[in-house]
């Protein structure tokens, strides 16, 4: 916005300091004058040099007024000079913050103010600004890495599709059945990747409606949906837990639960594996925990599993391995619901994932009952299917 120019804050503070000093000086001189008037009589009798009454008050006013004016003039000059210096010293941290803001506006997010001195209001503002810049820089770097990884992942199916089409055009007598199957598989992967990217973007932007939901029913719905896949792999899936009311998006939390259970099923032992899905209610949170058997994982590798497109080397060639965004979507949905995601390796092998969310207020209203009925109906339909 273009605004009309006006007085600077430093000049306003200077005038305020000088005006206050002048007012204080005038009040002090007025107090002195009133004090003198109280104890000095109007006229006094003196014997020399001329006998008779002498006008003391008038003579005192004649002497006091010029000196009072000189004092006020001195206070004005002193107030202006001192106020200008004091205002400049007080506003120096604000100038540094302004310079840092201009640098950040030009695209440099690595600059920090690092204001020294006592912990006053300017120091708190500078520290908050440095924290904001650090988070913004980390977010921009993460988005750049994500864009580069997404471009690479999307380029792969497109390059494969072009290669298959080139081969088909160069060999018109080639059987098209195998080509169609491969193109279908590549196209399905590209669609899955695109949908995952859109879901991740939706969660990052927090563009969803919050409602009362039961996290235990959502986890049970996700488990029922993926139970055929677990049975196909010879895995056992166990669910347990009490009602865990929370506030959030049913669709996003269902996607979160589905990703966790799917991840636990796919990355499991080749046979006789197990998956445990539990929900717990705590005084200040509700927790969804998904554990699975599997190979022993190093803590260093576990800490990177929630990063986009980062997968363990043993997972890349696994069927149903997804597009590398499963846990990244879980992390994004958790953060969008003001929760925390914890990944830890199990001592016996496998992974333990805990999602901690804020609980819903202790009130069972129509919205929660409606949500529970809807989830129960979907579970019944899944069991029937």
Secondary structure, 3 states (H helix, E strand, C coil): CCCCCCCCHHHHHHHHHHHHHHHHHHHHHHHHHHHHHHHCCCCEEECCCCCEEECHHHHHHHHHHHHHHHHHHHHHHHHHHHHHHHHHHHHHHHHHHHHHHHHHHCCCCCCCCCCCCCCCHHHHHHHHHHHHHHHHHHHHHHHHHHHHHHHHHHHHHHHHHHHHHHHHHHCCCCCHHHHHHHHHHHHHHHHHHHHHHHHHHHHHHCCCCCEEEEHHHHHHHHHHHHHHHHHHCCCEEEEEECCCEEEECHHHHHHHHHHHHHHHHHCCCCCCCEEEEEEEEECCEEEEEEEECCCCCCHHHHCCCCCCCCCCHHHCCCCCCCCCCHHHHHHHHHHHCCCEEEEEECCCCCEEEEEEECECCCCCCHHHHHHHHHHHHHHHHHHHC
